[in-house]
Amino acid sequence: MLPGNLPDIFLDTDVSFDLISKRDPFFAVSKPILELAAKGDIHLLISESSLANLFYLTFDIYKLKNGKSLLVDFISACTVVSGGKLIGLQALASDFKDKEDALQYYTALSSGADYFVTRNKNDFKSSKEHLPVLSPQEFLTT
């Protein structure tokens, strides 16, 4: 992060959906991240591949009331970044057991994110040291 720039916080799909759905007990822990973004203290990033997951969870699995407006509001608060072909290949070649996690992580890395925020830190043991993987609680104490 350059001096004077806002930190770029990449949200994994799980944290993103916690925020969209207000899913208990996780929403209360992640809500301050959204509040920091609303105040202009941080910049939120999500991957384009998360959009498909968020649409599926919102409309097909949880059938959230007002799902469209919840997604519009959330996506409007974020910058959507793409990984592309090279990131997909990098994720496939990685040591990550879960290749969707690898795709998320390498997309965040290529986008220049300063932090990767997820509830499933154990899934990111193959991550690189220069992109810290933090839980929402850890990020908020950073």
C-alpha positions as CSV (number, residue, x, y, z in Angstrom):
1,M,0.0,0.0,0.0
2,L,1.3,3.4,-0.9
3,P,1.3,6.2,1.7
4,G,-2.0,8.1,1.5
5,N,-3.8,5.3,-0.2
6,L,-6.7,3.4,1.4
7,P,-5.9,-0.2,2.2
8,D,-7.4,-2.7,-0.3
9,I,-9.2,-5.4,1.6
10,F,-10.1,-8.5,-0.4
11,L,-13.2,-10.3,0.9
12,D,-13.5,-14.0,0.4
13,T,-16.9,-15.3,-0.7
14,D,-17.8,-16.5,2.8
15,V,-17.4,-13.1,4.4
16,S,-19.1,-11.4,1.5
17,F,-22.1,-13.6,1.9
18,D,-22.2,-13.1,5.7
19,L,-22.5,-9.4,5.0
20,I,-25.2,-9.7,2.3
21,S,-27.3,-12.2,4.2
22,K,-26.6,-10.9,7.7
23,R,-25.9,-14.5,8.6
24,D,-25.6,-15.2,12.3
25,P,-23.3,-15.3,14.1
26,F,-20.8,-14.1,11.5
27,F,-22.5,-10.8,10.5
28,A,-21.8,-9.1,13.8
29,V,-18.1,-9.8,13.4
30,S,-17.9,-8.7,9.8
31,K,-20.2,-5.7,9.9
32,P,-17.5,-3.2,11.1
33,I,-15.5,-4.0,7.9
34,L,-18.5,-2.7,5.9
35,E,-18.8,0.3,8.1
36,L,-15.1,1.1,7.6
37,A,-15.7,1.0,3.9
38,A,-18.8,3.2,4.1
39,K,-16.7,5.8,6.1
40,G,-14.0,5.8,3.4
41,D,-11.3,4.2,5.6
42,I,-10.8,1.1,3.5
43,H,-11.5,-0.1,-0.1
44,L,-13.3,-3.4,-0.5
45,L,-12.4,-5.9,-3.3
46,I,-14.2,-9.0,-4.3
47,S,-13.5,-11.3,-7.2
48,E,-15.6,-11.7,-10.3
49,S,-15.8,-15.4,-9.6
50,S,-17.4,-14.6,-6.2
51,L,-20.3,-13.0,-8.0
52,A,-21.4,-16.3,-9.4
53,N,-21.2,-17.9,-5.9
54,L,-23.0,-14.9,-4.3
55,F,-25.8,-15.1,-6.9
56,Y,-26.2,-18.8,-6.4
57,L,-26.2,-18.5,-2.6
58,T,-28.6,-15.6,-2.6
59,F,-31.1,-16.8,-5.1
60,D,-30.9,-20.6,-5.2
61,I,-29.7,-21.8,-1.8
62,Y,-30.9,-19.3,0.7
63,K,-33.6,-17.6,-1.4
64,L,-33.0,-14.3,0.4
65,K,-35.9,-11.9,0.4
66,N,-34.9,-8.7,-1.4
67,G,-31.8,-10.6,-2.8
68,K,-31.5,-8.4,-5.8
69,S,-31.3,-5.2,-3.8
70,L,-29.0,-6.8,-1.2
71,L,-26.6,-7.8,-4.0
72,V,-26.8,-4.4,-5.8
73,D,-26.0,-2.6,-2.5
74,F,-23.1,-4.9,-1.7
75,I,-21.6,-5.0,-5.1
76,S,-21.9,-1.2,-5.4
77,A,-19.7,-0.9,-2.2
78,C,-16.9,-3.0,-3.7
79,T,-14.5,-3.1,-6.6
80,V,-14.9,-6.3,-8.6
81,V,-11.6,-7.7,-9.8
82,S,-10.9,-10.4,-12.3
83,G,-8.2,-13.0,-12.4
84,G,-8.3,-14.2,-15.9
85,K,-6.6,-17.1,-17.6
86,L,-3.2,-16.8,-16.0
87,I,-4.6,-16.6,-12.5
88,G,-6.8,-19.6,-13.2
89,L,-3.7,-21.6,-14.3
90,Q,-1.7,-20.4,-11.4
91,A,-4.5,-21.5,-9.0
92,L,-4.6,-24.9,-10.7
93,A,-0.8,-25.3,-10.3
94,S,-0.8,-24.2,-6.7
95,D,-0.5,-26.3,-3.5
96,F,-4.0,-25.3,-2.4
97,K,-6.2,-28.3,-1.8
98,D,-9.3,-26.3,-2.6
99,K,-8.8,-24.8,-6.1
100,E,-11.6,-22.3,-5.7
101,D,-9.8,-20.9,-2.6
102,A,-6.7,-20.8,-4.7
103,L,-8.5,-18.8,-7.4
104,Q,-9.8,-16.4,-4.8
105,Y,-6.3,-16.0,-3.3
106,Y,-4.4,-15.5,-6.5
107,T,-7.0,-13.1,-7.8
108,A,-6.5,-11.0,-4.6
109,L,-2.7,-11.2,-5.0
110,S,-2.8,-10.1,-8.6
111,S,-5.2,-7.2,-7.8
112,G,-2.7,-5.8,-5.3
113,A,-4.8,-6.4,-2.2
114,D,-3.2,-5.5,1.1
115,Y,-5.2,-8.0,3.1
116,F,-7.2,-11.2,2.4
117,V,-10.2,-11.6,4.8
118,T,-11.8,-15.0,5.2
119,R,-13.5,-17.1,7.9
120,N,-11.6,-20.1,6.7
121,K,-8.0,-19.3,7.4
122,N,-7.0,-23.0,7.6
123,D,-7.8,-23.3,3.9
124,F,-5.1,-20.8,3.0
125,K,-2.0,-22.4,4.5
126,S,-0.4,-22.3,1.1
127,S,-0.7,-18.6,0.9
128,K,2.3,-16.2,0.3
129,E,3.6,-14.1,3.2
130,H,3.2,-10.8,1.3
131,L,-0.6,-11.1,1.3
132,P,-1.7,-11.6,4.9
133,V,-4.7,-13.9,5.4
134,L,-6.8,-12.7,8.3
135,S,-10.1,-13.5,9.9
136,P,-12.5,-10.6,10.2
137,Q,-11.7,-10.3,13.9
138,E,-7.9,-10.2,13.2
139,F,-8.3,-7.7,10.4
140,L,-10.3,-5.4,12.7
141,T,-7.5,-5.5,15.4
142,T,-4.8,-4.8,12.8
